[in-house]
Amino acid sequence: MKEKEQRKIFDFLYKNGIQDFIGVPDSTLKFFIDEGLKKKKIIITTREEEGIGIASGMSLSGNIPVVFMQNAGFANCISTITSLIQLYKIPILFLIGWRGYLKNDAPEHEKIGRIQPDLLKIINLESRILKDKDWRKNCTWALKKIKGNNSCALIIRRDFVD
């Protein structure tokens, strides 16, 4: 996803009531994260589960949080999502960088990239893929889900190899 759109996504979410952005950095989301760092609205964690724990507390206090991560980190925290977030209906918006989407990505990203859509379906976490042209529509969808007390995920495809 282009730099300009990632920065717009951060601003759109912020202007629409999201005040807390927590997570583990991912180069797929680098412009989104950079925009949040510039505005001093990002909390960096060392693990995805730590970010979910912090976001859970923020959500329970009435804030709407975003937890950002790459898809390998998402796979690491499936138990936390199913046994905490879904069980207790804690609304969190997950922003997940989809590594391994490209066929020529690094070998360590390829398998998780192939199974990413299946993992989301298996745990019944509704998601939408953000694209340069329709990101606003999908962000609006996500905000409605969160305001309705439902967690969901927005996915940004990794369109480069580094």
C-alpha positions as a Python dict, from the first residue, in 0.01 Angstrom:
ca = {
    (1, 'M'): (0, 0, 0),
    (2, 'K'): (127, 344, -89),
    (3, 'E'): (276, 579, 167),
    (4, 'K'): (15, 849, 117),
    (5, 'E'): (-274, 609, 179),
    (6, 'Q'): (-119, 457, 492),
    (7, 'R'): (-79, 804, 640),
    (8, 'K'): (-439, 889, 546),
    (9, 'I'): (-560, 570, 714),
    (10, 'F'): (-392, 667, 1040),
    (11, 'D'): (-542, 1016, 1026),
    (12, 'F'): (-888, 882, 933),
    (13, 'L'): (-895, 640, 1226),
    (14, 'Y'): (-764, 905, 1465),
    (15, 'K'): (-1019, 1163, 1352),
    (16, 'N'): (-1295, 904, 1390),
    (17, 'G'): (-1239, 831, 1756),
    (18, 'I'): (-943, 599, 1780),
    (19, 'Q'): (-695, 743, 2027),
    (20, 'D'): (-482, 439, 2112),
    (21, 'F'): (-248, 264, 1865),
    (22, 'I'): (-45, -21, 2013),
    (23, 'G'): (168, -289, 1854),
    (24, 'V'): (481, -445, 1718),
    (25, 'P'): (642, -262, 1424),
    (26, 'D'): (619, -415, 1078),
    (27, 'S'): (776, -268, 765),
    (28, 'T'): (453, -341, 575),
    (29, 'L'): (285, -82, 799),
    (30, 'K'): (585, 154, 819),
    (31, 'F'): (411, 469, 697),
    (32, 'F'): (106, 412, 920),
    (33, 'I'): (334, 366, 1219),
    (34, 'D'): (553, 662, 1123),
    (35, 'E'): (247, 886, 1105),
    (36, 'G'): (146, 777, 1455),
    (37, 'L'): (497, 828, 1590),
    (38, 'K'): (505, 1181, 1450),
    (39, 'K'): (181, 1253, 1635),
    (40, 'K'): (305, 1077, 1952),
    (41, 'K'): (9, 836, 1943),
    (42, 'I'): (192, 502, 1909),
    (43, 'I'): (283, 262, 2187),
    (44, 'I'): (545, 9, 2075),
    (45, 'T'): (537, -334, 2240),
    (46, 'T'): (781, -622, 2227),
    (47, 'R'): (518, -889, 2162),
    (48, 'E'): (172, -889, 2009),
    (49, 'E'): (13, -1041, 2320),
    (50, 'E'): (151, -752, 2524),
    (51, 'G'): (-13, -508, 2282),
    (52, 'I'): (-343, -694, 2308),
    (53, 'G'): (-323, -683, 2689),
    (54, 'I'): (-263, -308, 2692),
    (55, 'A'): (-536, -252, 2433),
    (56, 'S'): (-779, -465, 2635),
    (57, 'G'): (-739, -238, 2934),
    (58, 'M'): (-785, 69, 2716),
    (59, 'S'): (-1095, -82, 2558),
    (60, 'L'): (-1245, -170, 2896),
    (61, 'S'): (-1192, 193, 3004),
    (62, 'G'): (-1401, 312, 2708),
    (63, 'N'): (-1135, 386, 2446),
    (64, 'I'): (-1127, 225, 2102),
    (65, 'P'): (-779, 80, 2038),
    (66, 'V'): (-596, -41, 1729),
    (67, 'V'): (-344, -321, 1769),
    (68, 'F'): (-102, -342, 1476),
    (69, 'M'): (121, -638, 1389),
    (70, 'Q'): (245, -856, 1109),
    (71, 'N'): (61, -1178, 1030),
    (72, 'A'): (323, -1404, 1195),
    (73, 'G'): (257, -1213, 1517),
    (74, 'F'): (-115, -1255, 1461),
    (75, 'A'): (-64, -1632, 1442),
    (76, 'N'): (131, -1616, 1771),
    (77, 'C'): (-160, -1453, 1952),
    (78, 'I'): (-455, -1658, 1830),
    (79, 'S'): (-504, -1803, 2178),
    (80, 'T'): (-507, -1455, 2332),
    (81, 'I'): (-765, -1339, 2079),
    (82, 'T'): (-993, -1640, 2123),
    (83, 'S'): (-962, -1683, 2501),
    (84, 'L'): (-962, -1314, 2598),
    (85, 'I'): (-1083, -1079, 2326),
    (86, 'Q'): (-1358, -1296, 2179),
    (87, 'L'): (-1459, -1470, 2501),
    (88, 'Y'): (-1513, -1142, 2687),
    (89, 'K'): (-1626, -947, 2376),
    (90, 'I'): (-1356, -680, 2404),
    (91, 'P'): (-1373, -459, 2094),
    (92, 'I'): (-1032, -416, 1934),
    (93, 'L'): (-944, -325, 1578),
    (94, 'F'): (-651, -533, 1454),
    (95, 'L'): (-434, -393, 1172),
    (96, 'I'): (-235, -679, 1024),
    (97, 'G'): (46, -660, 770),
    (98, 'W'): (11, -955, 532),
    (99, 'R'): (362, -1082, 465),
    (100, 'G'): (389, -1374, 226),
    (101, 'Y'): (114, -1238, 6),
    (102, 'L'): (362, -1217, -280),
    (103, 'K'): (486, -1546, -416),
    (104, 'N'): (849, -1430, -417),
    (105, 'D'): (855, -1314, -54),
    (106, 'A'): (1112, -1446, 192),
    (107, 'P'): (1072, -1820, 259),
    (108, 'E'): (984, -1761, 627),
    (109, 'H'): (682, -1553, 518),
    (110, 'E'): (543, -1780, 247),
    (111, 'K'): (354, -2040, 453),
    (112, 'I'): (202, -1796, 701),
    (113, 'G'): (108, -1579, 404),
    (114, 'R'): (-79, -1868, 241),
    (115, 'I'): (-274, -1961, 554),
    (116, 'Q'): (-349, -1605, 676),
    (117, 'P'): (-704, -1592, 530),
    (118, 'D'): (-781, -1936, 675),
    (119, 'L'): (-663, -1838, 1023),
    (120, 'L'): (-898, -1540, 1026),
    (121, 'K'): (-1190, -1759, 917),
    (122, 'I'): (-1112, -2037, 1166),
    (123, 'I'): (-1130, -1801, 1462),
    (124, 'N'): (-1426, -1608, 1316),
    (125, 'L'): (-1248, -1273, 1309),
    (126, 'E'): (-1414, -1071, 1036),
    (127, 'S'): (-1169, -885, 817),
    (128, 'R'): (-1132, -666, 513),
    (129, 'I'): (-829, -606, 293),
    (130, 'L'): (-731, -242, 257),
    (131, 'K'): (-642, -125, -92),
    (132, 'D'): (-529, 215, -213),
    (133, 'K'): (-867, 283, -378),
    (134, 'D'): (-1118, 155, -121),
    (135, 'W'): (-949, 185, 218),
    (136, 'R'): (-1195, 446, 345),
    (137, 'K'): (-1496, 218, 290),
    (138, 'N'): (-1329, -69, 476),
    (139, 'C'): (-1209, 154, 761),
    (140, 'T'): (-1566, 283, 799),
    (141, 'W'): (-1687, -79, 810),
    (142, 'A'): (-1432, -157, 1083),
    (143, 'L'): (-1529, 147, 1292),
    (144, 'K'): (-1895, 38, 1281),
    (145, 'K'): (-1796, -311, 1394),
    (146, 'I'): (-1590, -177, 1684),
    (147, 'K'): (-1860, 69, 1792),
    (148, 'G'): (-2100, -228, 1789),
    (149, 'N'): (-1869, -404, 2040),
    (150, 'N'): (-1719, -645, 1787),
    (151, 'S'): (-1350, -698, 1714),
    (152, 'C'): (-1239, -713, 1353),
    (153, 'A'): (-926, -691, 1139),
    (154, 'L'): (-802, -474, 857),
    (155, 'I'): (-531, -628, 641),
    (156, 'I'): (-261, -448, 444),
    (157, 'R'): (-89, -662, 184),
    (158, 'R'): (287, -646, 173),
    (159, 'D'): (359, -541, -185),
    (160, 'F'): (739, -534, -164),
    (161, 'V'): (1023, -764, -65),
    (162, 'D'): (1306, -634, 152),
}
